[in-house]
Amino acid sequence: MIHTSSVTSKETPTFWFIVSANGRIADARADPEATLTCAAQSQTTLVSKLEALQCHFTWDLDPSRWKSLRLQDQLKDISTEEGNSWLGHINNLQGFIQYKLGFTEDCQNLLNKAAEAFCQLRNADEGPWLMVNYGNLAWLHHHLGDEAESEAYLSKVDALMNKYPSPSQDELHPEIYAEKAWTLMEFTADKEVIEEYFEKAIRMQPDMVEWKTSYALASINVFKYSSTGVEAEVLERMRIAKEQDPENLYLAANYLVQRAIKGEKVEDEARELARKVLRNPVSSYRGFKALIWFYRNYVSVDEAIDLVEEALKKHPDERYLKRCAALCYRQKIVWCSYGCTEQSVINRAITLHEEVISLYPHSSLRMKIDLANIYAKSGYSLAKAEQIYQELLESDLEPADRQMLYTLYAKHLCCIQQDYNRSTEYNMKSAEIPHQSEFRENSIKPLSGVRDKNRSRETREKLAEFLRNLPEPH
């Protein structure tokens, strides 16, 4: 730390002193180079301490602006009522996202709320659960140019680490592993890393039920709605977690879905669970979306619509419920034969989609594509569907979003317009984007079919060469 001081009187001139990190006093005017060197060394020391912290600012979380805005939307749909076991982590992540978006005041408010939430949940004024939060605040004040406050939070982190050392030598504290794992669930599909962090946290602190629940849920993210479901080991992990955390409706709903995929008859359980969900505050962490998916796929889309409309009667202004309702109406229209849907259903679907698009301004690309499909599949307006697609094709999108758009537009061209040449063109555009996703695979599959079955030898050879030279996905 650099301290400057002056001594003045009528009889004596002003003297400026530098107190260096080693306690030596130097005359700043007599040795200006020493002053600069000392300041630079102090700054370097501070940055190195900050970089050694475990917090959101050091976890290589570098979301693009689009990703940050989507996460902002996503986190707002998680209920923040008192008692949510992840409320501190949610506020920590929200604060970091606000910083990435340039809203430093909002960031600081959310980080302060995170600290309050941790203390209320753990019923203690301090503890190791604050290490990440204090690390975030140290970084924030450093970026704001308030080095003294940054140093103060660094000291708080050091004090916590000394008072609450990790139970396992050479490993992070379990509280840090748990928060890092939960945070990475929002940023990466690499479930092995996430599972590893949860496993370490649980091994060192096995009494934390919410960690075991999130560990089980982290294991299903990749396979959540696949046709085969999760592996037997993960299903058993979910069963055990549900026994230990019976009031967690999000876990219960997702466990029910996985059992249904495996062939179990769980309709009665689903209806009972739906009653419980409807009695609770609305939240994306309540399992409502998973329940709606189950109803749409294993009961009937009409019952799914009845359920979500009942929820909307109780909570008419909840945007999350409107999004769930839009999904149900879209599926009813898409599953019907071309042009057979009742006009009242079409009107409701269009109204919901337009409203949801306005409520989720930064994460509504898929909803816009769904709206185009509703116009096309219902026979309501092919021209309107094409207009939406063209506007999206001309917009500035990230590679993963553009890939999704190309694949779904290719399907539209094939199934609705029977324009097979343009469909192939857009499937090629999707496949060329080196991003691994279901959409890339869904474009490669029809291209392989054209390569194998097209009557034109030239077309077959062209596609064969194209598929051979596709870039490896990231």
C-alpha positions in Angstrom: 0.0 0.0 0.0 1.3 3.5 -0.9 0.8 6.3 1.7 1.7 9.9 1.0 1.9 12.6 3.7 3.0 16.2 3.9 4.4 18.4 6.7 3.9 22.2 6.3 4.5 25.3 8.4 5.3 28.9 7.8 9.0 28.4 8.5 9.5 25.1 6.6 8.9 23.9 3.1 6.5 21.1 2.2 7.9 17.5 2.3 6.3 14.6 0.5 7.0 11.1 1.7 6.4 7.6 0.3 5.9 4.7 2.7 6.8 1.6 0.8 5.6 -2.0 1.3 8.7 -2.8 3.3 8.1 0.2 5.6 10.9 2.4 4.3 10.3 6.1 3.9 11.5 7.8 0.8 11.3 11.4 -0.4 8.9 11.4 -3.4 10.5 14.5 -4.9 14.0 13.3 -4.3 13.4 10.0 -6.0 10.4 10.1 -8.4 11.5 6.8 -10.1 11.4 5.0 -6.8 7.9 6.4 -6.3 6.7 5.0 -9.6 8.5 1.7 -9.0 6.9 1.3 -5.6 3.4 2.1 -6.9 3.8 -0.4 -9.7 5.0 -3.1 -7.3 2.1 -2.5 -5.0 -0.4 -2.7 -7.9 1.2 -5.9 -9.1 1.0 -7.5 -5.7 -2.7 -6.5 -5.4 -3.5 -8.0 -8.9 -1.7 -11.2 -8.1 -3.7 -11.6 -4.9 -6.9 -11.0 -6.8 -6.0 -13.5 -9.4 -5.4 -16.1 -6.8 -9.0 -15.8 -5.5 -11.7 -18.3 -6.1 -14.7 -16.4 -7.4 -16.7 -15.6 -10.5 -14.1 -13.1 -11.8 -11.4 -15.8 -11.8 -13.4 -18.9 -13.0 -12.9 -18.2 -16.8 -16.6 -17.2 -17.1 -16.4 -15.0 -20.1 -20.0 -14.8 -21.4 -20.7 -12.8 -24.5 -23.2 -10.0 -24.3 -25.9 -12.3 -25.7 -25.1 -15.0 -23.2 -25.1 -12.5 -20.4 -28.5 -11.1 -21.4 -30.0 -14.6 -21.7 -28.6 -15.5 -18.3 -30.2 -12.3 -16.9 -33.6 -13.4 -18.2 -33.1 -17.0 -17.0 -32.0 -16.0 -13.5 -35.0 -13.7 -13.1 -37.3 -16.6 -13.5 -35.9 -18.3 -10.4 -37.9 -17.5 -7.4 -35.9 -15.3 -4.9 -38.2 -15.8 -1.9 -36.5 -16.4 1.4 -35.6 -20.0 2.1 -34.3 -20.7 -1.4 -31.1 -22.7 -0.6 -29.3 -21.3 -3.7 -30.4 -17.7 -3.2 -26.9 -16.5 -2.2 -25.4 -18.2 -5.2 -28.1 -16.8 -7.5 -27.4 -13.3 -6.3 -23.7 -13.8 -6.7 -24.1 -14.9 -10.3 -26.6 -12.2 -11.1 -24.2 -9.6 -9.7 -21.4 -10.9 -11.9 -23.7 -10.8 -15.0 -24.6 -7.2 -14.2 -20.9 -6.3 -14.0 -20.3 -8.0 -17.4 -23.2 -5.9 -18.8 -21.7 -2.7 -17.4 -24.1 -2.1 -14.5 -21.6 -1.9 -11.6 -24.1 -0.3 -9.1 -26.6 -3.2 -9.7 -23.6 -5.6 -9.4 -22.7 -4.2 -6.0 -26.3 -4.3 -4.7 -26.7 -7.9 -5.8 -23.4 -9.0 -4.2 -24.5 -7.3 -1.0 -27.8 -9.2 -1.2 -25.9 -12.4 -1.7 -24.0 -11.9 1.5 -27.3 -11.2 3.4 -28.9 -14.3 1.9 -26.0 -16.5 2.9 -26.1 -15.2 6.5 -29.9 -15.7 6.8 -29.8 -19.2 5.3 -26.9 -20.3 7.4 -28.1 -18.4 10.5 -24.6 -17.0 11.0 -22.9 -13.6 10.5 -19.9 -15.2 8.8 -18.6 -18.5 7.4 -16.8 -20.1 4.5 -19.8 -19.7 2.3 -18.8 -16.0 2.0 -15.4 -16.6 0.5 -16.6 -16.4 -3.1 -18.8 -13.4 -2.4 -16.0 -11.5 -0.7 -13.7 -12.4 -3.7 -16.3 -11.0 -6.1 -16.5 -7.8 -4.0 -12.7 -7.5 -3.9 -12.6 -7.7 -7.7 -15.5 -5.3 -8.2 -13.9 -2.6 -6.0 -10.6 -3.1 -7.8 -12.3 -2.5 -11.2 -14.0 0.6 -9.6 -10.6 1.9 -8.6 -11.2 1.7 -4.9 -8.0 -0.3 -4.0 -8.4 0.3 -0.3 -11.8 -1.4 -0.2 -10.5 -4.1 -2.5 -7.7 -4.8 0.0 -10.2 -4.9 2.8 -12.2 -7.7 1.1 -8.9 -9.5 0.4 -8.2 -9.4 4.1 -11.7 -10.8 4.8 -11.1 -13.7 2.5 -7.7 -14.4 4.1 -9.4 -14.3 7.6 -12.1 -16.8 6.5 -9.5 -19.1 4.9 -7.5 -19.1 8.1 -10.5 -19.6 10.4 -12.3 -22.2 8.2 -9.6 -24.2 6.4 -10.6 -26.8 3.9 -11.1 -30.3 5.5 -9.0 -31.8 2.8 -5.4 -30.6 2.3 -4.5 -29.3 -1.2 -8.2 -29.0 -2.1 -10.5 -26.0 -2.1 -13.1 -25.6 0.6 -16.2 -27.6 -0.1 -18.3 -24.4 -0.1 -16.2 -23.1 -3.0 -16.5 -26.4 -4.9 -20.3 -26.4 -4.5 -20.8 -22.8 -5.7 -18.4 -23.3 -8.6 -20.2 -26.4 -9.7 -23.6 -24.7 -9.4 -22.3 -21.7 -11.4 -20.8 -23.9 -14.2 -24.2 -25.6 -14.7 -25.2 -22.3 -16.3 -22.1 -22.0 -18.5 -21.0 -25.4 -19.7 -22.3 -28.8 -20.9 -19.2 -30.5 -19.5 -21.1 -32.4 -16.8 -17.9 -34.4 -15.8 -16.3 -31.2 -14.5 -19.5 -30.2 -12.7 -19.9 -33.6 -11.2 -16.3 -33.7 -10.1 -16.7 -30.5 -8.1 -20.0 -31.6 -6.5 -18.4 -34.9 -5.6 -15.5 -33.2 -3.9 -17.8 -30.9 -2.0 -20.1 -33.7 -0.9 -17.2 -36.0 0.1 -15.9 -33.3 2.5 -19.2 -32.1 3.7 -21.8 -34.9 3.3 -24.6 -33.3 5.4 -25.5 -30.7 2.7 -28.7 -32.1 1.2 -29.0 -29.3 -1.4 -25.6 -30.1 -2.8 -26.6 -33.8 -3.4 -29.8 -32.6 -5.1 -28.0 -30.3 -7.4 -25.4 -33.0 -8.1 -28.2 -35.3 -9.2 -29.8 -32.6 -11.3 -26.5 -31.7 -12.9 -26.2 -35.2 -14.2 -29.4 -35.0 -16.2 -28.9 -31.7 -18.0 -27.4 -33.3 -21.2 -30.0 -36.1 -21.3 -33.0 -34.4 -19.8 -35.5 -35.0 -22.6 -33.7 -37.6 -24.7 -35.6 -40.6 -25.9 -33.5 -43.0 -23.8 -33.2 -40.9 -20.6 -30.3 -40.9 -18.2 -28.1 -43.9 -17.2 -29.2 -46.2 -14.5 -26.6 -44.8 -12.1 -27.9 -41.3 -12.5 -31.5 -42.4 -12.0 -30.5 -44.1 -8.8 -28.7 -40.9 -7.7 -31.9 -39.0 -8.3 -33.9 -41.5 -6.3 -31.6 -41.2 -3.3 -31.6 -37.4 -3.6 -35.4 -37.3 -3.7 -35.6 -39.4 -0.5 -33.2 -37.0 1.2 -34.9 -33.8 -0.2 -38.6 -34.8 -0.5 -39.8 -31.2 -0.6 -37.8 -30.3 -3.7 -40.4 -30.1 -6.4 -37.9 -29.4 -9.2 -36.1 -32.7 -8.4 -39.4 -34.5 -8.0 -40.7 -33.4 -11.4 -37.4 -34.2 -13.3 -37.2 -37.6 -11.5 -40.8 -38.4 -12.6 -39.9 -37.5 -16.2 -36.9 -39.8 -16.2 -39.0 -42.7 -14.8 -41.6 -42.1 -17.5 -39.0 -42.2 -20.2 -37.9 -45.5 -18.8 -41.4 -46.9 -19.2 -42.9 -46.4 -15.8 -46.6 -45.4 -15.4 -46.5 -42.3 -13.3 -49.6 -40.4 -14.4 -51.2 -40.4 -11.0 -48.0 -39.2 -9.4 -47.8 -36.4 -12.0 -51.3 -35.2 -11.2 -50.6 -35.2 -7.5 -47.3 -33.4 -8.0 -49.0 -30.8 -10.2 -51.3 -29.9 -7.3 -48.3 -29.3 -5.1 -46.6 -27.1 -7.7 -49.7 -25.0 -8.3 -49.9 -24.3 -4.5 -46.4 -22.8 -4.5 -45.0 -19.5 -5.7 -44.1 -19.5 -9.4 -40.4 -20.3 -10.2 -38.4 -22.1 -12.9 -37.0 -24.1 -9.9 -40.4 -25.6 -9.1 -40.5 -28.2 -11.9 -43.5 -26.8 -13.7 -41.8 -26.9 -17.1 -40.8 -30.6 -16.6 -44.3 -31.4 -15.6 -45.7 -29.7 -18.7 -43.3 -31.7 -20.8 -44.5 -34.9 -19.2 -48.2 -34.0 -19.8 -47.5 -33.1 -23.4 -45.7 -36.3 -24.2 -47.3 -38.9 -21.9 -50.8 -37.7 -21.1 -52.1 -35.3 -23.7 -51.3 -31.8 -24.9 -54.9 -30.8 -24.1 -54.3 -31.7 -20.4 -51.0 -29.8 -20.5 -52.9 -26.7 -21.8 -55.6 -27.1 -19.1 -52.9 -27.3 -16.4 -51.0 -24.2 -17.6 -54.2 -22.2 -18.1 -55.2 -23.1 -14.5 -51.8 -21.8 -13.3 -52.2 -18.6 -15.3 -55.6 -17.9 -13.7 -53.9 -17.9 -10.3 -50.8 -15.9 -11.6 -51.9 -14.0 -14.7 -48.8 -11.8 -14.9 -46.1 -14.4 -14.6 -44.1 -14.4 -17.7 -42.6 -17.8 -17.0 -46.0 -19.4 -17.0 -46.8 -17.6 -20.3 -43.7 -19.1 -21.8 -44.8 -22.6 -20.7 -48.3 -22.0 -22.1 -46.8 -20.9 -25.5 -44.8 -24.2 -25.7 -48.0 -26.2 -25.1 -50.0 -24.3 -27.8 -47.2 -24.6 -30.3 -47.0 -28.3 -29.8 -50.8 -28.7 -30.3 -50.6 -26.8 -33.6 -47.4 -28.6 -34.8 -48.9 -32.0 -34.0 -52.1 -31.4 -35.9 -52.5 -32.0 -39.6 -51.8 -29.0 -41.8 -54.5 -26.3 -41.5 -56.8 -28.3 -39.2 -56.3 -26.4 -35.9 -59.3 -24.3 -34.5 -58.9 -20.6 -35.1 -59.3 -19.8 -31.4 -56.3 -22.1 -30.6 -54.3 -20.4 -33.4 -55.2 -16.9 -32.0 -54.3 -17.9 -28.5 -50.9 -19.4 -29.6 -50.0 -16.3 -31.6 -51.0 -13.9 -28.8 -49.0 -15.9 -26.2 -45.9 -16.0 -28.5 -46.0 -12.3 -29.3 -46.4 -11.5 -25.6 -43.6 -13.8 -24.5 -41.3 -12.4 -27.2 -41.8 -8.9 -25.7 -41.3 -10.2 -22.1 -38.0 -12.0 -23.0 -36.4 -9.4 -25.3 -32.9 -11.0 -25.1 -33.8 -14.7 -25.2 -36.7 -15.1 -27.6 -35.0 -16.3 -30.8 -36.6 -19.8 -30.5 -39.9 -18.3 -29.6 -39.8 -16.2 -32.8 -39.0 -19.3 -34.9 -41.9 -21.1 -33.1 -44.2 -18.2 -34.1 -43.1 -18.6 -37.7 -43.9 -22.3 -37.5 -47.3 -21.6 -36.0 -48.1 -19.3 -38.9 -46.9 -21.9 -41.4 -48.2 -25.1 -39.9 -51.6 -23.8 -39.1 -52.0 -22.4 -42.7 -52.7 -19.0 -41.2 -50.1 -17.1 -43.2 -47.1 -18.6 -45.1 -46.1 -15.1 -46.0 -45.9 -14.0 -42.4 -43.9 -17.1 -41.6 -41.4 -16.3 -44.4 -41.2 -12.7 -43.3 -40.2 -13.7 -39.7 -37.6 -16.1 -41.1 -36.1 -13.5 -43.4 -35.8 -11.0 -40.6 -34.1 -13.5 -38.4 -31.7 -14.5 -41.2 -30.7 -10.9 -41.6 -30.1 -10.3 -37.9 -26.8 -10.4 -36.0 -26.7 -13.8 -34.3 -24.0 -15.8 -32.5 -22.8 -19.0 -34.3 -24.9 -21.4 -32.1 -28.0 -19.4 -32.6 -27.4 -19.1 -36.4 -26.9 -22.8 -36.6 -30.2 -23.4 -34.9 -31.9 -21.0 -37.2 -30.4 -22.6 -40.3 -31.5 -26.1 -39.3 -35.0 -25.1 -38.4 -35.4 -23.0 -41.6 -34.1 -25.9 -43.6 -36.8 -28.1 -42.1 -39.4 -25.5 -42.8 -38.3 -25.3 -46.5 -38.5 -29.1 -46.8 -41.7 -29.9 -44.9 -43.8 -26.8 -45.6 -42.6 -25.3 -48.9 -41.2 -28.5 -50.4 -38.2 -26.5 -51.6 -35.6 -29.3 -51.3 -32.7 -27.5 -53.0 -32.9 -24.6 -50.6 -33.4 -26.9 -47.7 -30.2 -28.7 -48.6 -28.5 -25.3 -48.9 -29.4 -24.3 -45.4 -28.6 -27.6 -43.9 -25.1 -27.2 -45.4 -24.9 -23.7 -43.8 -25.8 -25.2 -40.4 -23.3 -28.1 -40.7 -20.5 -25.8 -41.6 -20.7 -24.0 -38.3 -18.2 -25.8 -36.0 -20.5 -25.9 -33.0 -21.5 -29.3 -31.6 -25.3 -29.4 -31.1 -28.4 -31.4 -31.9 -29.1 -28.9 -34.6 -25.9 -29.6 -36.4 -26.6 -33.4 -36.2 -30.1 -32.8 -37.5 -28.7 -31.0 -40.5 -26.0 -33.6 -41.2 -28.5 -36.5 -41.2 -30.6 -35.3 -44.1 -27.4 -34.2 -46.0 -26.2 -37.8 -45.6 -29.5 -39.0 -47.0 -29.2 -36.8 -50.0 -25.6 -38.0 -50.6 -26.7 -41.6 -50.6 -30.0 -41.4 -52.5 -29.9 -38.4 -54.9 -30.3 -39.3 -58.5 -27.7 -36.8 -59.6 -24.2 -38.3 -59.4 -22.8 -34.8 -59.4 -24.9 -33.8 -56.3 -23.9 -37.0 -54.5 -20.2 -36.4 -55.1 -20.5 -32.8 -54.1 -22.2 -33.6 -50.8 -19.8 -36.5 -50.1 -16.9 -34.1 -50.4 -18.7 -31.4 -48.3 -19.3 -33.9 -45.5 -15.8 -35.2 -45.6 -14.3 -31.7 -45.2 -16.6 -30.5 -42.4 -14.6 -28.7 -39.6 -14.4 -30.4 -36.3 -16.9 -28.9 -33.8 -15.6 -26.9 -30.9 
